[in-house]
Amino acid sequence: MPNSLLGRLALIIGGSGGIGAATARRFAGAGARIVVTHTPRSAASAAAVTESLPGAGHLALPADVADTTSLLALRDTVRAACGEVLHVLVNAAGFTKPVPHADLEALDDALIDRMFAVNWRGQFAAVRTFAPMLKASGDGLIVSISSIAGQTGTGSSIAYCAVKAGIDVMTKSLGRALAPEVRVMGVAPGVVDTSFVPGRGEDFNTKTAATTPLRRIATPVDVAEAVLACATSLRFSTGTTLVVDGGRSL
């Protein structure tokens, strides 16, 4: 099977969320063993994800991407349970808070710092922590979930746009730095049908779908399929970001 991931280990940081859970299901369906991470609030969701996956040996483990000590503990646990080799790291953890772009005062220092700590520094810290295990595979892959907000400058806040632009640049830089043992890819969705952005409901989704060339918003599965393609079909790609937005950024 040319697209089989049998015998490969995939770590999905933030695997209890909509995109992370869909990615876990797609990778497990292709034969991979899955480790998903969770925060204390999402422990039950992460356990439900791993229990629903085909195959055996899947794990749900706690981690806080904004705390490097937590990531180092995660690495030690993964090594003890799964061995020294990691094949795929998916950075799917993140958060946002809607702030109108013209309301500069509402985007205060604390929110900016938290936005960068979780959505950029945490992704880099995860890469830094697991790079040796990915290199040990000789054919490792990192996929970070970005957003078209990083290209368009339109999103839930100016800070969110900035961190996603930073993810795209990080993908390019790490694509050079970690080659040839590890490939690095980004996947940039447009609007996705999840509860990721607080306060966005069906009205927003309907209006967005009407102005998107393919006349719908993305599902988590749409994004997960792109992540899976990075591991199976796009074997000669690195340092680039795939746009999965139904043409919204056109």
Secondary structure, DSSP 8 states (H G I E B T S, - for coil): -TT--TT-EEEEETTTSHHHHHHHHHHHHTT-EEEEEE-GGGHHHHHHHHHHSSSS--EEEE--TT-HHHHHHHHHHHHHHH-S---EEEE---------TT-GGGS-HHHHHHHHIIIIIHHHHHHHHHHHHHHHHSSEEEEEE--THHHHS-SS-HHHHHHHHHHHHHHHHHHHHTTTTEEEEEEEESSBSSS-STT--HHHHHHHHHTSTTSS-B-HHHHHHHHHHHHHT-TT--SEEEEESTTTT-
